[in-house]
Amino acid sequence: MRELRLERTTSRRNVRELVAANDPALRRLIEAESEEARDAEITRLLAHALRPVRTLGDADEEDVAATAALSLVRRLRAVAVSADDAIVSFPAYVEAVVHHAAQEVMRRRYPARNRLRNRLRYVFTRDDRFVLWRGDDGRNYAGLRRWKQVTPVDRPFARAGVPDAARDAMRPAEALLALLRHLGAPLPFEQLVDITAELWNVTEEAEAEPEADRGDVLERLIAQHSLAAVWREIGELREPQRAALLLNLRDDAGVNAAGFLVVAGVATFDQLAAAMGMSPERLAEIWTDLPLDDLSIAATLGVTRQQVINLRKSARERLRRRLGVTK
């Protein structure tokens, strides 16, 4: 990634050109005279842009917001110094980033469903009897090729009467042919994924039992202290402790909680990377894999799995002690 200087290096003329090239909503960001002012404006923009996602209250939405925030922070920094990174419509750009982040989260959290989706797409793109197309509403639809002009249906699915051939996951093309003939009309592709998952008994594998001390302390800390206070105490940990803690930081649903620090404006992405002892580029490479398991953290830090467990345990104990949080 191209390194972006946060200090003001552009002339007033260049600032005017950047303002003209971008959405008016970004004017304050572009005209900011200091790194602190720029970070504050980015925080304000994120708080407004991602509020609809974060307030849904679901673990998936929180993960989407954290993932989207990463992309937005990096692009907004670029906007302030380069016309090549201009955002003509900030709302449209946010919508696209959130959509992409949602896809990434779904792929990460529901791997079995994602594999099924890819399997169905493969059949539909390789077998001339089927067709996929994008409707006027932006959704993808699936059906038999001869149905291209037939109005799609979007109705509850009932297993009753479904032919046995439609349940044969070992012969996906023939199973889809039997299923679509049974349904009699095109349908939204995601609904087809739902139906085939049910008929082919596709389920997500249960997660392994968490280790005894794996439960995250973040929410208990935030409940009694400001997030900024928690971040300050994390900064007082030794670097290996910070890395072991932050790379595995998660909420009760297993969502990457390190991203909340960026979303909330408590830490910049670069500061988070520095706290983990790595470059922003390296953190960006592994961001969608967070939180990492202990073996992956051990490989990253060049230590053993047991050492990672010990480092994280000592980090949590220090945070509990310093912030007066009981287990």
C-alpha positions, 0 to 999 in steps of 0.5 A: 500500500502506498504510504500516505503522509498525514502532514499537510504537504499539499498547496492551497491550490491542490486543496481546492482541487481535492475539494472540487473532486470529492463529495462536499461531505469530505471538505472538512477532512480535506481542509484539516490542517493537522493530523489530529484534526484529520483523525477527528474528522474521520472519526466523525464521518465514520460515526455518522456513516456506520451508525445504521450498521452498528445500531442493529445490535447483531454480532454480524452487523458489529463485525461488518461495521468493524471490517468496513471501518478499516477500509473507510479509514484507509480510503479517507486518509488517501482522499486528503492527499490524492485526487486519484482516490477521490470519492465523488459520492460518499454515501454510495461509497459507504454503501459499497464498502459495507456491502463488501464487508458484509460479504467478507463477514459472511464468508468468514463466519459461515464457511459451509454456506459460502462453499455451498454458494460457490458450488451452486454458482459453479453449476449455474455458470457451467451448465447451459440449462441454468442461468443467473442474472441481476434483477432491477432490484439489484438482487441475483436471480436463478432459474432455468434458461428458458425462464429468463422472461418469467417473473421470479417468485420469492415465497416461503419454501415447503419441503413437502412434495420435493422430489427425491432427486432434488435432495441428491447433493452428490449430483448437484446439477440434476438435483437443481434441475429437479428442484427448479422444475418443482418450484416452477419459476425463478427465485432469488439466488440467496433463497436458492442457497437457503433451500439447497442448504436445507435439502442437502443438510448443509450446516456450519460445523460447531466451534471447538470448546473454548479454553477456560480463560478464553472469554474476552474481558473487553465488555466487562472492562467497557462496562466499568470504564471508558474505552479510551481508559482500556486502550491506555492500559493496553498501551502499558502492556509489554508488546508481546502481551499486547499482540497476544491479547489484541490478535485474539480480542473478541466479544462473546459472539467471537467477533473481532473486537479489535476493530471496535477500537478503530470504529470508536475512534479510540485508536487509529489503524496505524496505532493498533498495528504498532501496538501489535508490533507490526506494520499497518500493511501486515495488519491489513493482510490478516485483518479479515482473519481476526481474531486469530487462534493461538497457533496462528498467533504463535507463528506470527510472534515466533513463540509457542502456543503455550507462551501465547496463552501465558502472555494473554493470561498475564495481560488480562490479569494486569488489565483486571488488576489495573482497572479493578475488574473482578472475574 
